[in-house]
């Protein structure tokens, strides 16, 4: 095939355009810090980077669930702690009420304090976190979990568990239902104590002291189980954060540019481009001269 001047010129221009595009890509890499601009730039590493990025985003979603779950669990623990503190005061009241030297009026006053404590604990049992009742089971936005009519405490929620997804195939139960709180016998013992004080019955009050101690132990055990959930969530949080740190490193290796190397390559190609531009310019001028001749 005959190589004409026009073929040479066209070839030179194509080479210039190719070099110019390569320079543009390297310039973009230097500006963005990424060496992969599109799938065709590096299909294998582009696919890896996309996979790492999607996994990081998924883990971020799980981390948000873990953070909100920790808030819920820690709030629950704080409420149970407050209830336990009130039980300590209830025991003091029971000891005073069991004293045979105390008269009927004194026990009536103590009964009033117990009634106030029952109301306080019912209020704690109706606590909410981010607009949701903590001890209502899954009925977090229904009616208040507990109601007290001066004689007994009624639970209006359910015993269902609240699950939070904190892993690809893993969920954690984060709630303590009102049924579990009621199972500590806190309300039964308190109303029995109030009635015994109202009836001016020191022997019955004395019999309730051991039951009050048991309620305290039950509350501590309940809080311990919630503490185990908190510990579990902390471990999951640490694992997810570590995983994302590693994934971020893998992502960087897959798509980030070596800035020093990229700048060096850019300078080399830029010099070659300028030289090629000069050669092409001369070739085109020769072609024009030949045409004019």
RODO-2510 file (C-alpha; in nm, 4 decimals, decimal comma):
residues 293
     n   res          X          Y          Z
     1     x     0,0000     0,0000     0,0000
     2     x     0,1274     0,3425    -0,0885
     3     x     0,1958     0,5645     0,2126
     4     x     0,0852     0,9123     0,1178
     5     x     0,1462     1,2372     0,2999
     6     x    -0,2183     1,2501     0,4061
     7     x    -0,1927     0,9071     0,5713
     8     x     0,1162     1,0180     0,7618
     9     x    -0,0610     1,3356     0,8727
    10     x    -0,3738     1,1486     0,9790
    11     x    -0,1656     0,8986     1,1754
    12     x     0,0219     1,1774     1,3497
    13     x    -0,3047     1,3530     1,4422
    14     x    -0,4534     1,0300     1,5784
    15     x    -0,1413     0,9793     1,7889
    16     x    -0,1693     1,3351     1,9171
    17     x    -0,5335     1,2866     2,0152
    18     x    -0,4509     0,9619     2,1932
    19     x    -0,1687     1,1269     2,3869
    20     x    -0,3907     1,4252     2,4623
    21     x    -0,6612     1,1942     2,6051
    22     x    -0,3999     1,0141     2,8154
    23     x    -0,2806     1,3489     2,9489
    24     x    -0,6376     1,4483     3,0306
    25     x    -0,6925     1,1242     3,2244
    26     x    -0,3697     1,1688     3,4209
    27     x    -0,4571     1,5312     3,4918
    28     x    -0,7974     1,4196     3,6214
    29     x    -0,6308     1,1515     3,8361
    30     x    -0,3973     1,4090     3,9897
    31     x    -0,6876     1,6447     4,0564
    32     x    -0,9203     1,3819     4,2105
    33     x    -0,6607     1,1501     4,3624
    34     x    -0,8345     0,8586     4,1860
    35     x    -0,6749     0,6602     3,9092
    36     x    -1,0006     0,4953     3,8014
    37     x    -1,2325     0,7415     3,6313
    38     x    -1,4624     0,4921     3,4584
    39     x    -1,4995     0,1122     3,4275
    40     x    -1,3011     0,1016     3,1052
    41     x    -1,0025     0,2644     3,2803
    42     x    -0,9386    -0,0521     3,4822
    43     x    -1,2313    -0,2994     3,4813
    44     x    -1,0894    -0,5323     3,7478
    45     x    -0,9978    -0,2646     4,0026
    46     x    -1,3123    -0,0658     3,9229
    47     x    -1,5189    -0,3734     4,0116
    48     x    -1,3185    -0,4261     4,3320
    49     x    -1,3550    -0,0616     4,4334
    50     x    -1,7288    -0,0694     4,3718
    51     x    -1,7613    -0,3859     4,5833
    52     x    -1,5590    -0,2340     4,8695
    53     x    -1,7578     0,0899     4,8540
    54     x    -2,0938    -0,0906     4,8717
    55     x    -1,9739    -0,2997     5,1661
    56     x    -1,8601     0,0119     5,3515
    57     x    -2,2012     0,1737     5,2942
    58     x    -2,3748    -0,1405     5,4209
    59     x    -2,1595    -0,1443     5,7341
    60     x    -2,2328     0,2243     5,7922
    61     x    -2,6025     0,1369     5,7969
    62     x    -2,5387    -0,1379     6,0502
    63     x    -2,3315     0,1026     6,2605
    64     x    -2,6227     0,3462     6,2700
    65     x    -2,8461     0,0643     6,3958
    66     x    -2,5858    -0,0267     6,6596
    67     x    -2,5580     0,3345     6,7780
    68     x    -2,9353     0,3757     6,8113
    69     x    -2,9584     0,0367     6,9841
    70     x    -2,6875     0,1355     7,2324
    71     x    -2,8823     0,4512     7,3127
    72     x    -3,1970     0,2470     7,3736
    73     x    -3,0169    -0,0134     7,5881
    74     x    -2,8265     0,2412     7,7961
    75     x    -3,1463     0,4355     7,8560
    76     x    -3,3161     0,1129     7,9685
    77     x    -3,0319     0,0387     8,2104
    78     x    -3,0541     0,3887     8,3553
    79     x    -3,4288     0,3496     8,4169
    80     x    -3,3874     0,0127     8,5892
    81     x    -3,1105     0,1633     8,8048
    82     x    -3,3510     0,4384     8,9109
    83     x    -3,6192     0,1824     8,9978
    84     x    -3,3662    -0,0162     9,2016
    85     x    -3,2704     0,2953     9,3988
    86     x    -3,6350     0,3461     9,4883
    87     x    -3,6571    -0,0149     9,6075
    88     x    -3,3717     0,0584     9,8494
    89     x    -3,5844     0,3353     9,9973
    90     x    -3,8857     0,1001    10,0065
    91     x    -3,6870    -0,1442    10,2199
    92     x    -3,6065     0,1361    10,4648
    93     x    -3,9778     0,2152    10,4811
    94     x    -4,0619    -0,1515    10,5429
    95     x    -3,8100    -0,1735    10,8265
    96     x    -3,9627     0,1365    10,9863
    97     x    -4,3158     0,0064    10,9333
    98     x    -4,2300    -0,3285    11,0947
    99     x    -4,1185    -0,1550    11,4138
   100     x    -4,3815    -0,2251    11,6800
   101     x    -4,3182     0,1129    11,8403
   102     x    -4,4576     0,2896    11,5348
   103     x    -4,8229     0,3893    11,5657
   104     x    -5,1015     0,3699    11,3111
   105     x    -5,0598     0,7300    11,1990
   106     x    -4,6895     0,6709    11,1375
   107     x    -4,7677     0,3726    10,9142
   108     x    -5,0286     0,5735    10,7272
   109     x    -4,7630     0,8349    10,6494
   110     x    -4,5266     0,5615    10,5295
   111     x    -4,8078     0,4200    10,3164
   112     x    -4,8437     0,7583    10,1485
   113     x    -4,4716     0,7548    10,0677
   114     x    -4,4993     0,4036     9,9216
   115     x    -4,7928     0,5199     9,7103
   116     x    -4,5783     0,8068     9,5823
   117     x    -4,2961     0,5632     9,5007
   118     x    -4,5381     0,3399     9,3097
   119     x    -4,6397     0,6403     9,1008
   120     x    -4,2734     0,7261     9,0421
   121     x    -4,1925     0,3722     8,9285
   122     x    -4,4990     0,3647     8,7028
   123     x    -4,3765     0,6930     8,5531
   124     x    -4,0328     0,5380     8,4979
   125     x    -4,2005     0,2353     8,3411
   126     x    -4,3735     0,4733     8,0999
   127     x    -4,0443     0,6340     7,9941
   128     x    -3,9862     0,6829     7,6242
   129     x    -3,6775     0,7018     7,4073
   130     x    -3,6928     0,9006     7,0835
   131     x    -4,0707     0,9057     7,1062
   132     x    -4,1122     0,5319     7,1730
   133     x    -4,2135     0,3634     7,4996
   134     x    -3,9196     0,1638     7,6334
   135     x    -4,1132    -0,1060     7,8238
   136     x    -4,4110    -0,1561     7,5924
   137     x    -4,2774    -0,4529     7,3970
   138     x    -4,3490    -0,3851     7,0302
   139     x    -4,6383    -0,1512     7,1146
   140     x    -4,3943     0,1387     7,1388
   141     x    -4,6364     0,4040     7,0153
   142     x    -4,9574     0,2769     7,1702
   143     x    -5,1030     0,3721     7,5067
   144     x    -4,8803     0,4115     7,8120
   145     x    -4,7419     0,0733     7,9188
   146     x    -4,8441     0,1054     8,2852
   147     x    -5,1420     0,2517     8,4657
   148     x    -5,1970     0,2753     8,8412
   149     x    -5,5400     0,3316     8,9964
   150     x    -5,4254     0,3531     9,3578
   151     x    -5,4811    -0,0179     9,4157
   152     x    -5,2964    -0,2113     9,1457
   153     x    -5,0695    -0,1572     8,8475
   154     x    -5,1886    -0,2761     8,5069
   155     x    -4,9593    -0,3462     8,2119
   156     x    -5,1016    -0,2388     7,8739
   157     x    -4,8168    -0,3394     7,6431
   158     x    -4,7075    -0,6803     7,5185
   159     x    -4,4200    -0,9200     7,5743
   160     x    -4,2851    -0,9079     7,2180
   161     x    -3,9167    -0,8519     7,1428
   162     x    -3,7671    -0,5602     6,9531
   163     x    -3,5003    -0,6684     6,7050
   164     x    -3,2351    -0,4510     6,5440
   165     x    -3,0381    -0,5735     6,2431
   166     x    -2,6691    -0,5168     6,3143
   167     x    -2,5138    -0,7524     6,0600
   168     x    -2,5812    -0,9057     5,7219
   169     x    -2,7492    -1,2079     5,8794
   170     x    -2,7612    -1,1038     6,2434
   171     x    -3,0108    -0,9207     6,4654
   172     x    -3,0058    -0,8345     6,8359
   173     x    -3,2936    -0,8078     7,0858
   174     x    -3,2648    -0,4643     7,2475
   175     x    -3,5715    -0,4279     7,4691
   176     x    -3,6992    -0,5261     7,8103
   177     x    -4,0754    -0,5622     7,7963
   178     x    -4,3101    -0,4452     8,0683
   179     x    -4,3902    -0,8097     8,1349
   180     x    -4,0261    -0,8691     8,2244
   181     x    -4,0294    -0,5656     8,4525
   182     x    -4,3537    -0,6820     8,6110
   183     x    -4,2032    -1,0312     8,6566
   184     x    -3,9590    -0,8843     8,9102
   185     x    -4,2720    -0,8492     9,1336
   186     x    -4,1879    -0,4851     9,1942
   187     x    -4,5488    -0,3688     9,1624
   188     x    -4,7032    -0,6607     9,3506
   189     x    -4,4707    -0,6219     9,6492
   190     x    -4,5138    -0,2439     9,6616
   191     x    -4,8934    -0,2604     9,6568
   192     x    -4,8828    -0,5376     9,9216
   193     x    -4,6603    -0,3172    10,1367
   194     x    -4,8924    -0,0197    10,0941
   195     x    -5,1908    -0,2326    10,1963
   196     x    -5,0069    -0,3754    10,4987
   197     x    -4,9170    -0,0249    10,6156
   198     x    -5,2736     0,0947    10,5570
   199     x    -5,3964    -0,1985    10,7664
   200     x    -5,1478    -0,1103    11,0433
   201     x    -5,0106    -0,4663    11,0321
   202     x    -4,6426    -0,4653    11,1376
   203     x    -4,6112    -0,8454    11,1134
   204     x    -4,7211    -0,8450    10,7483
   205     x    -4,4877    -0,5535    10,6785
   206     x    -4,1993    -0,7483    10,8343
   207     x    -4,2784    -1,0508    10,6181
   208     x    -4,2498    -0,8318    10,3085
   209     x    -3,8872    -0,7296    10,3771
   210     x    -3,7458    -1,0530    10,2310
   211     x    -3,9694    -1,0136     9,9255
   212     x    -3,8463    -0,6574     9,8810
   213     x    -3,4876    -0,7874     9,8883
   214     x    -3,5830    -1,0409     9,6211
   215     x    -3,7311    -0,7656     9,4051
   216     x    -3,4000    -0,5802     9,4320
   217     x    -3,2110    -0,8913     9,3249
   218     x    -3,4510    -0,9453     9,0362
   219     x    -3,3956    -0,5893     8,9156
   220     x    -3,0182    -0,6317     8,9348
   221     x    -3,0404    -0,9554     8,7363
   222     x    -3,2617    -0,7877     8,4783
   223     x    -3,0174    -0,5010     8,4424
   224     x    -2,7311    -0,7468     8,4167
   225     x    -2,9010    -0,9123     8,1177
   226     x    -2,9402    -0,5711     7,9540
   227     x    -2,5760    -0,5028     8,0293
   228     x    -2,4866    -0,8182     7,8369
   229     x    -2,6729    -0,6824     7,5351
   230     x    -2,4828    -0,3547     7,5702
   231     x    -2,1517    -0,5408     7,5780
   232     x    -2,2530    -0,7398     7,2708
   233     x    -2,3420    -0,4216     7,0825
   234     x    -2,0093    -0,2637     7,1783
   235     x    -1,8235    -0,5637     7,0360
   236     x    -2,0276    -0,5502     6,7151
   237     x    -1,9568    -0,1784     6,6848
   238     x    -1,5821    -0,2374     6,7211
   239     x    -1,5901    -0,5146     6,4602
   240     x    -1,7807    -0,3012     6,2101
   241     x    -1,5493    -0,0032     6,2601
   242     x    -1,2429    -0,2251     6,2165
   243     x    -1,3934    -0,3837     5,9064
   244     x    -1,4596    -0,0429     5,7534
   245     x    -1,1062     0,0716     5,8267
   246     x    -0,9727    -0,2344     5,6422
   247     x    -1,2189    -0,1897     5,3566
   248     x    -1,1206     0,1753     5,3236
   249     x    -0,7591     0,0636     5,2908
   250     x    -0,8523    -0,1930     5,0250
   251     x    -1,0566     0,0701     4,8436
   252     x    -0,7640     0,3105     4,8476
   253     x    -0,5310     0,0454     4,7055
   254     x    -0,7809    -0,0316     4,4306
   255     x    -0,8629     0,3193     4,3115
   256     x    -0,6297     0,5811     4,4606
   257     x    -0,3470     0,7208     4,2514
   258     x     0,0198     0,7345     4,3506
   259     x     0,0455     1,1122     4,3251
   260     x     0,4235     1,1324     4,2830
   261     x     0,4215     0,8644     4,0150
   262     x     0,1245     1,0218     3,8373
   263     x     0,2899     1,3641     3,8268
   264     x     0,6122     1,2128     3,6912
   265     x     0,4231     1,0237     3,4203
   266     x     0,2247     1,3343     3,3357
   267     x     0,5400     1,5419     3,2921
   268     x     0,6994     1,2743     3,0726
   269     x     0,3917     1,2434     2,8528
   270     x     0,3496     1,6199     2,8376
   271     x     0,7065     1,6560     2,7090
   272     x     0,6452     1,3799     2,4541
   273     x     0,3186     1,5464     2,3532
   274     x     0,4884     1,8807     2,2916
   275     x     0,7557     1,7107     2,0821
   276     x     0,4921     1,5201     1,8838
   277     x     0,2965     1,8418     1,8383
   278     x     0,6015     2,0082     1,6907
   279     x     0,6687     1,7162     1,4555
   280     x     0,3064     1,7071     1,3445
   281     x     0,3025     2,0807     1,2865
   282     x     0,6088     2,0576     1,0644
   283     x     0,4631     1,7615     0,8776
   284     x     0,1393     1,9461     0,8099
   285     x     0,3342     2,2521     0,6896
   286     x     0,5399     2,0334     0,4520
   287     x     0,2193     1,8864     0,3180
   288     x     0,0812     2,2345     0,2498
   289     x     0,4013     2,3436     0,0794
   290     x     0,3915     2,0362    -0,1409
   291     x     0,0332     2,1156    -0,2308
   292     x     0,1214     2,4765    -0,3135
   293     x     0,4090     2,3655    -0,5295
***
